[in-house]
Amino acid sequence: MRLPEVCIRHPIFACVLSIMAVLLGLIAFQKLDIQYFPEHTTHSASVNASIAGASADFMSSNVADKLIAAASGIDKVDTMSTDCSEGRCSLTIKFNDDTSDIEYTNLMNKLRSSIEGINDFPQSMIDKPTVTDDTSATDSASNIITFVNTGGMEKQAMYDYISQQLVPQLKQVQGVGAVWGPYGGSQKAVRVWLNPEQMKALNIKAADVVGTLGSYNASFTSGAIKGKSRDFSINPLNQVETLEDVKDLVIKVSEGKIIRIADVTEVVMGEESLSPSMLSIGGHSAMSLQILPLSNANPVKVASNIKAEIARMQKHLPQGLEMHLAYNQADFVEAAIDEGFAALIEAVILVSLIVVLFLGSLRAASIPIITIPVCVIGVFAVMSALGFSINVLTILAIILAIGLVVDDAIVVVENCYRHIENGETPFNAAIKGCQEIIFPIIAMTLTLAAVYLPIGLMSGLTADLFRQFSFTLAAAVMISGVVALTLSPMMSAYLINTTEQHSRWFSRVEAQLQQLNHLYINELNKWFVRKRLMFGVAVVLICLAGIAYWQLPKILLPAEDSGFIDVTANGPTGVGRQYHLDHNRELNSVIDGHPAVGANLSYIEGEPINHVLLKPWGERSEGINEVIEDLIAKSKRSVSAYNMSFSIRSADNLNIANNLRIELTTLDRNKDELSQTAAKVQKLLEDYPGLSNVGNSVLRDQLRYDLSIDRNAIILSGVSYGDVTNALSTFLGSVKAADLHATDGFTYPIQVQVNLDKLSDFRVMDKLYVTSESGQALPLSQFVSIKQTTAESNIKTFMGLDSAELTADLMPGYSTDEIKAYLDEQLPSLLNDAQGFKYNGVVKELMDSQAGTQALFLLALVFIYLILAAQFESFVDPLIILLTVPLCIVGALLTLAVFGQSINIYSQIGLLTLVGLVTKHGILLVEFANKQQAQGVSAIEAALSSAKSRLRPILMTSLTMILSAIPLALATGPGSLGLANIGLVLVGGLLVGTFFSLFVVPVAYVAMAELKARDVVAHLRLA
């Protein structure tokens, strides 16, 4: 290969190549989106069905079973579950990670066809089930806007203004995908409150009221008049536009008397929900909106657009209405990215210092240092071409690349300098030195790239996260390899000055290095006769690493300090809204007043939910885990009305489960035994200190009244069965009879129901009437009997089997694998022969991630071995080079154990990166030793000569990689947990790996000399 020589003889050509890389990178950088994590798509689907008033039992046996049968022929299903409760049933399908977009589209079409083909649903199901694509679904908002009413604005007017005026404007903001809310109120509805006494007196049935409202609401077209010379279109005007119009509607005419809606009802404009959501902030009534960006949008840019829109809206808000951006996820994302860039700058400075220290000349040091901006900026062009974003993992890759990209240039400079010291001119030394190291540079570059090659063949969460990191790092290394063969040789030929006098400090450094080299060779010489001892030490260290791996906690991702805590409060079974209103102050007392809390958004949505927003990171001394521990301790002391649980709101938008879910299944459909087993497992989970807020889906916790209709009494009384059921639905429930197309341009539902103050007890049945064929008004209590009972509020299935779902939150300080190990040991003994269990939630996510990572490690080692074998034309040399891999992993795992860290995706990325890094040392040593042996020297002499000449570049490259990782290990602030994990892995692994590579590789080279002599492939090649 003559590329280095061409660039040495044509320096402008070499410069142009690097300048073009920098320019392309700068242009691409402007187009890159900013995200926290790379995008991860989970292919899933949901089917939702509803029947008003139907019990969970009814929905399970009449709806869920049919949905399961229809979905059973769908391929690539990872998990399938149904959840039935009063009035509703949902089927949720999660597809395998390797499902492509095209396959997903076909599967969704097949699912829709299967569901639409079901023709035996209960007649009471008005609307057919809906099939929803959940690929872009998310559970958390990126931005929360709050509205506090400090003036005299009425609550309903506030809700209407936000929903009708502000929400449409926010939906038009570029990049906004959805606007949820407003929360804290309910939209308006026309309430038609039935008066049973008046209805009885005037012989009006509930169906008459509903039918009248519906008939006048029906829309129609009236065609056109066709004239001789022109046509005239006829536009029917809506006759029902106000409450007065509704009141004036005629139900019937009896004995010459007109009976109108107002005669038997009270018509008012009220709230659609009978129990609207409530939100308070600092004791003030408030409302909120939650905003989600499009899945492919830049969240930082979207947040900037929202801020600009809020600033514009502020000028037009009604007096007394305050609007604030209470939570902005982009703040965390930007802070984490800024932390990464700060570590990047620190790494550049540290690496530059070590290069100057070892080379002793700014002119010589500028050769590898100039590689840093060329590779770092140039890699942005590759990221843009691959569709990557600027995120925590790609910045992490660039930081690590700093230590790597100077390696190749250092090898070039060091080898050229060695020839200069032997009397060559810089020009000739550059040509001769570069020819010698072309092969090692290509080998080192391809080897590191090969580590990440298998990721392109994998799918799933681990692969999606690893891919952008690994391909960015590999691209930077590939660029550095090109620079090392183009720009670095040219600069070596023209910048290294043989007449330059070294400074006094460098002379001392050089003397120390010479002394270190002498000590190293003497010590290495002793180990050639201690092969068995070295093997024993290596085995002991590997065993220690195994113990460390076994003992280290294993989690999916560390919980970063996002500054957002979700608080849920579970009250006693069956409590109503008034209970939450009475005890809400007690709940909020836990949160209010904490020095780290910036805002407490207190919702009542069925049960209380609190969004706790912490102060900015620089304004508080406590981390989010410390705050949660404080809140847990305080809640246990002062709150008796609820069981409270606290969880960190993730800012990564990966939708990774953060709680434990266990699916107990049974083959024999014996739900009583399943319920008994679930109770035992619930007790097992409650007894474990690492779990809290344990839930059991099969608790018979719903107080219910079973209503029976006496069909014989209906027939004997001459009453229509349909009139009885319609009366029950209308009087006791809330029926939407029509819509009011109001004069303000908005449409409001018309809800019909008996006034709530008449529904306080079951004696209401004596006051509600139906009319017989003879016109006699008969009380509903004559046909209806009610019996109190308890029932399951939820009925679930998992993979088509009856199931009980056990859920729990993980307590701080307990890892996922510890909980899994506990359950693996204890849970099976609680099951009978027909029962089984599957992990879901965070445990399943961890298991899938570990399986993917293990396959990745195995494939990486195989790919590296094969590429090294192809480069060295030997099956033995790669074995020698790879011997240091397990030893560097020893250092990494022991470092994690010493600093109390865990095995997670970050540390696994670090371990995988180590595999490529430490092989670089082995390549340098083995390649030089092979050249020495080719000249006729013995294996020991070749190994010693290689070790002596390569000590300096190995130390330099190791120190540059270690120093580039130190800012990561010492990172603080948002996103720092992940950076610290990978930083510790690399620092510990490189320190130990470098030390052992300097001894193990030469000794192994000599030990395998005999095996290598019998290498059939090598002999055939030489022949």
Helices and strands as residue ranges (DSSP letters): H 3-9, H 11-29, E 44-50, H 56-59, I 60-64, H 65-71, E 77-85, E 88-95, H 101-116, E 130-133, E 143-149, H 155-161, I 162-166, H 167-171, E 176-183, E 188-194, H 196-201, H 206-217, E 224-226, E 231-233, H 243-247, E 250-254, E 257-260, H 261-264, E 265-271, E 278-281, E 284-293, H 299-314, E 321-328, H 329-359, H 362-385, H 392-421, H 426-451, G 453-457, H 461-495, H 504-527, H 531-551, E 564-570, H 577-588, E 597-604, E 608-614, G 617-619, H 624-638, E 643-648, E 659-666, H 671-687, E 691-696, E 702-709, H 711-717, H 721-732, E 735-741, E 747-754, G 756-758, G 762-766, E 769-771, E 777-779, G 780-782, E 784-791, E 795-798, E 801-810, H 816-826, G 828-830, E 835-840, H 841-872, H 877-882, H 884-898, H 905-934, H 939-969, H 976-1007, H 1009-1013, H 1016-1022
